Amino acid sequence: AERTNPDSDRIALLLAATFKIANKQSSGTCFLIEPPPPSGWSNGVVILVTAAHALEEAPGTECRIVMREKDAASSYLRKEVPLTIRSGEKALWVKHPHEDVAAIKFTLPLGVSCQPLRLDQLARADDFSNGKIRLASDTWIFCFPAHLEANDAGLPVLRHGSIASLPLIPLSSNRTFLVDFNTF
């Protein structure tokens, strides 16, 4: 019997929304989220989420998003897309007041292969209280360790890990927990 990974559909969803963000000095991982319906944003505008320090420490006014497009043979081709992150000295992103997380509007270029996540696909407080996310839960993390791309198409490296500390409720006063996974 063929063994299948029960997480493969979720992993495919994450892959379609995960990209590399890079500047002259460093790189990191970002993911895309569809804006909530009442946003009124124009078609093709999404929310790019990344570590706040990736934007704060980037020199200049622009960084690059390493995206993918499909060729005639349905293979992925690497495509770098510019993202303006500052207007002069003014940051164009918003940062979480306590955590190292930032979000910025991003207009998807035509022809890229991606599918932003919907807000309802992200973890919610209920997932912790009902045991869906708990100590020892498996985790899958896409990343670009030490600037590494998995291949010439610019795909991320997939890491497997586990929830390594007990997520405590209520989340409002226990905002963090540990995830253990190998890095090189």
C-alpha positions as a Markdown table, in Angstrom:
| # | Residue | x | y | z |
|---|---|---|---|---|
| 1 | Ala | 0.0 | 0.0 | 0.0 |
| 2 | Glu | 1.2 | 3.5 | -0.8 |
| 3 | Arg | 1.9 | 5.7 | 2.2 |
| 4 | Thr | 0.6 | 9.2 | 1.9 |
| 5 | Asn | 1.3 | 12.1 | 4.1 |
| 6 | Pro | -1.9 | 13.4 | 5.7 |
| 7 | Asp | -0.4 | 16.9 | 5.8 |
| 8 | Ser | 0.4 | 17.0 | 2.1 |
| 9 | Asp | -2.6 | 19.1 | 1.1 |
| 10 | Arg | -1.8 | 21.7 | 3.8 |
| 11 | Ile | 1.9 | 21.6 | 2.8 |
| 12 | Ala | 0.9 | 22.3 | -0.8 |
| 13 | Leu | -1.2 | 25.3 | 0.4 |
| 14 | Leu | 1.7 | 26.6 | 2.3 |
| 15 | Leu | 4.1 | 26.1 | -0.6 |
| 16 | Ala | 1.9 | 28.1 | -2.9 |
| 17 | Ala | 1.9 | 31.1 | -0.5 |
| 18 | Thr | 5.6 | 31.0 | 0.7 |
| 19 | Phe | 8.4 | 32.9 | -0.9 |
| 20 | Lys | 11.9 | 34.3 | -0.3 |
| 21 | Ile | 12.3 | 38.0 | 0.6 |
| 22 | Ala | 15.8 | 39.4 | 0.0 |
| 23 | Asn | 17.8 | 42.5 | 0.0 |
| 24 | Lys | 21.5 | 43.3 | -0.6 |
| 25 | Gln | 22.5 | 42.1 | 2.8 |
| 26 | Ser | 20.1 | 39.4 | 3.9 |
| 27 | Ser | 17.2 | 37.2 | 3.1 |
| 28 | Gly | 14.2 | 35.6 | 4.9 |
| 29 | Thr | 10.9 | 33.9 | 4.4 |
| 30 | Cys | 7.5 | 35.6 | 3.7 |
| 31 | Phe | 4.0 | 34.4 | 3.0 |
| 32 | Leu | 1.0 | 35.9 | 1.4 |
| 33 | Ile | -2.5 | 36.3 | 2.7 |
| 34 | Glu | -5.6 | 37.3 | 0.9 |
| 35 | Pro | -7.0 | 40.6 | 2.3 |
| 36 | Pro | -10.2 | 40.3 | 4.2 |
| 37 | Pro | -13.3 | 40.8 | 2.0 |
| 38 | Pro | -14.3 | 44.3 | 3.2 |
| 39 | Ser | -10.8 | 45.7 | 2.4 |
| 40 | Gly | -11.8 | 47.3 | -0.8 |
| 41 | Trp | -8.3 | 46.7 | -2.2 |
| 42 | Ser | -7.9 | 46.3 | -5.9 |
| 43 | Asn | -7.7 | 42.9 | -7.5 |
| 44 | Gly | -4.2 | 41.3 | -7.1 |
| 45 | Val | -3.3 | 43.2 | -3.9 |
| 46 | Val | -2.4 | 40.9 | -1.1 |
| 47 | Ile | -0.8 | 41.1 | 2.4 |
| 48 | Leu | 2.8 | 40.0 | 2.6 |
| 49 | Val | 3.8 | 38.8 | 6.1 |
| 50 | Thr | 7.4 | 38.4 | 7.2 |
| 51 | Ala | 9.7 | 39.0 | 10.2 |
| 52 | Ala | 9.8 | 42.7 | 11.0 |
| 53 | His | 13.6 | 42.7 | 11.2 |
| 54 | Ala | 13.7 | 41.6 | 7.6 |
| 55 | Leu | 12.2 | 44.9 | 6.5 |
| 56 | Glu | 13.7 | 47.1 | 9.3 |
| 57 | Glu | 17.3 | 46.0 | 8.5 |
| 58 | Ala | 16.9 | 46.1 | 4.7 |
| 59 | Pro | 18.9 | 49.0 | 3.2 |
| 60 | Gly | 17.3 | 51.4 | 0.8 |
| 61 | Thr | 13.7 | 51.5 | -0.3 |
| 62 | Glu | 13.3 | 48.2 | -2.1 |
| 63 | Cys | 13.7 | 44.5 | -1.6 |
| 64 | Arg | 13.1 | 41.5 | -3.9 |
| 65 | Ile | 10.5 | 38.7 | -3.6 |
| 66 | Val | 11.7 | 35.5 | -5.2 |
| 67 | Met | 8.5 | 34.1 | -6.8 |
| 68 | Arg | 7.8 | 31.4 | -9.4 |
| 69 | Glu | 6.1 | 31.2 | -12.7 |
| 70 | Lys | 5.3 | 28.1 | -14.7 |
| 71 | Asp | 6.7 | 27.5 | -18.1 |
| 72 | Ala | 5.0 | 25.5 | -21.0 |
| 73 | Ala | 6.1 | 22.2 | -19.5 |
| 74 | Ser | 4.5 | 23.2 | -16.1 |
| 75 | Ser | 8.0 | 23.5 | -14.5 |
| 76 | Tyr | 8.7 | 26.4 | -12.2 |
| 77 | Leu | 10.9 | 29.3 | -13.2 |
| 78 | Arg | 12.4 | 31.7 | -10.7 |
| 79 | Lys | 11.2 | 35.2 | -10.9 |
| 80 | Glu | 12.5 | 38.1 | -8.8 |
| 81 | Val | 9.8 | 40.8 | -8.2 |
| 82 | Pro | 10.6 | 44.2 | -6.6 |
| 83 | Leu | 8.8 | 45.4 | -3.5 |
| 84 | Thr | 9.0 | 49.0 | -2.4 |
| 85 | Ile | 9.3 | 48.9 | 1.4 |
| 86 | Arg | 9.9 | 52.6 | 2.1 |
| 87 | Ser | 8.9 | 56.0 | 0.7 |
| 88 | Gly | 12.1 | 58.0 | 1.4 |
| 89 | Glu | 12.7 | 57.2 | 5.1 |
| 90 | Lys | 9.0 | 56.3 | 5.8 |
| 91 | Ala | 8.3 | 52.6 | 6.3 |
| 92 | Leu | 5.4 | 51.3 | 4.2 |
| 93 | Trp | 4.8 | 48.3 | 6.4 |
| 94 | Val | 3.0 | 47.9 | 9.7 |
| 95 | Lys | 4.7 | 46.1 | 12.6 |
| 96 | His | 3.1 | 44.2 | 15.4 |
| 97 | Pro | 3.6 | 46.2 | 18.6 |
| 98 | His | 5.2 | 43.4 | 20.6 |
| 99 | Glu | 6.3 | 40.7 | 18.2 |
| 100 | Asp | 8.9 | 40.5 | 15.3 |
| 101 | Val | 6.1 | 40.4 | 12.6 |
| 102 | Ala | 5.4 | 42.9 | 9.9 |
| 103 | Ala | 2.9 | 43.1 | 7.0 |
| 104 | Ile | 2.9 | 45.2 | 3.8 |
| 105 | Lys | 0.6 | 45.5 | 0.8 |
| 106 | Phe | 2.0 | 43.7 | -2.2 |
| 107 | Thr | 0.6 | 43.7 | -5.8 |
| 108 | Leu | 1.0 | 40.3 | -7.4 |
| 109 | Pro | 2.6 | 40.5 | -10.8 |
| 110 | Leu | 0.9 | 38.8 | -13.7 |
| 111 | Gly | 2.0 | 35.2 | -14.4 |
| 112 | Val | 3.3 | 34.3 | -11.0 |
| 113 | Ser | 2.3 | 30.9 | -9.6 |
| 114 | Cys | 1.0 | 31.5 | -6.1 |
| 115 | Gln | -2.1 | 31.2 | -4.0 |
| 116 | Pro | -2.3 | 33.4 | -1.0 |
| 117 | Leu | -3.7 | 31.9 | 2.2 |
| 118 | Arg | -7.1 | 32.9 | 3.5 |
| 119 | Leu | -7.3 | 34.2 | 7.0 |
| 120 | Asp | -9.4 | 31.2 | 8.0 |
| 121 | Gln | -6.5 | 28.9 | 7.1 |
| 122 | Leu | -4.3 | 30.4 | 9.9 |
| 123 | Ala | -4.2 | 29.1 | 13.4 |
| 124 | Arg | -6.8 | 30.6 | 15.8 |
| 125 | Ala | -7.1 | 30.6 | 19.6 |
| 126 | Asp | -9.6 | 27.8 | 19.3 |
| 127 | Asp | -7.0 | 25.5 | 17.8 |
| 128 | Phe | -5.0 | 25.8 | 21.1 |
| 129 | Ser | -8.0 | 25.4 | 23.4 |
| 130 | Asn | -9.5 | 22.4 | 21.6 |
| 131 | Gly | -6.1 | 20.6 | 21.4 |
| 132 | Lys | -5.6 | 20.9 | 17.6 |
| 133 | Ile | -2.2 | 22.6 | 18.4 |
| 134 | Arg | -0.6 | 21.0 | 21.4 |
| 135 | Leu | 2.6 | 19.8 | 22.9 |
| 136 | Ala | 4.4 | 17.4 | 20.5 |
| 137 | Ser | 2.1 | 18.4 | 17.5 |
| 138 | Asp | 4.0 | 17.9 | 14.2 |
| 139 | Thr | 4.9 | 21.1 | 12.4 |
| 140 | Trp | 6.1 | 21.8 | 8.9 |
| 141 | Ile | 8.1 | 24.9 | 8.2 |
| 142 | Phe | 9.2 | 26.4 | 4.8 |
| 143 | Cys | 12.3 | 28.5 | 5.0 |
| 144 | Phe | 15.4 | 29.7 | 3.2 |
| 145 | Pro | 18.3 | 28.8 | 5.6 |
| 146 | Ala | 21.4 | 30.8 | 5.0 |
| 147 | His | 20.0 | 32.3 | 1.8 |
| 148 | Leu | 19.6 | 28.8 | 0.4 |
| 149 | Glu | 16.9 | 28.0 | -2.2 |
| 150 | Ala | 16.0 | 24.4 | -2.7 |
| 151 | Asn | 16.6 | 24.6 | -6.4 |
| 152 | Asp | 16.9 | 26.9 | -9.4 |
| 153 | Ala | 13.2 | 27.7 | -9.3 |
| 154 | Gly | 13.5 | 29.5 | -6.0 |
| 155 | Leu | 11.5 | 27.0 | -4.0 |
| 156 | Pro | 11.9 | 26.9 | -0.2 |
| 157 | Val | 13.3 | 24.1 | 2.0 |
| 158 | Leu | 10.7 | 22.2 | 4.0 |
| 159 | Arg | 11.6 | 21.4 | 7.6 |
| 160 | His | 9.8 | 19.0 | 9.9 |
| 161 | Gly | 9.5 | 19.8 | 13.6 |
| 162 | Ser | 7.3 | 19.6 | 16.6 |
| 163 | Ile | 5.7 | 21.9 | 19.2 |
| 164 | Ala | 8.4 | 21.8 | 21.9 |
| 165 | Ser | 6.7 | 23.6 | 24.8 |
| 166 | Leu | 3.2 | 23.5 | 26.1 |
| 167 | Pro | 1.1 | 26.3 | 24.5 |
| 168 | Leu | -0.6 | 27.9 | 27.6 |
| 169 | Ile | -4.0 | 29.4 | 27.5 |
| 170 | Pro | -5.1 | 32.2 | 27.6 |
| 171 | Leu | -3.0 | 33.2 | 24.6 |
| 172 | Ser | -3.5 | 36.9 | 25.5 |
| 173 | Ser | -1.0 | 36.4 | 28.4 |
| 174 | Asn | 1.0 | 33.5 | 27.0 |
| 175 | Arg | 1.8 | 34.7 | 23.5 |
| 176 | Thr | 4.7 | 32.3 | 22.7 |
| 177 | Phe | 5.6 | 28.7 | 22.6 |
| 178 | Leu | 8.6 | 26.8 | 21.2 |
| 179 | Val | 8.9 | 24.9 | 17.9 |
| 180 | Asp | 11.9 | 22.5 | 17.5 |
| 181 | Phe | 13.2 | 21.8 | 14.1 |
| 182 | Asn | 16.6 | 21.2 | 12.5 |
| 183 | Thr | 18.5 | 24.0 | 10.7 |
| 184 | Phe | 21.8 | 23.3 | 8.9 |
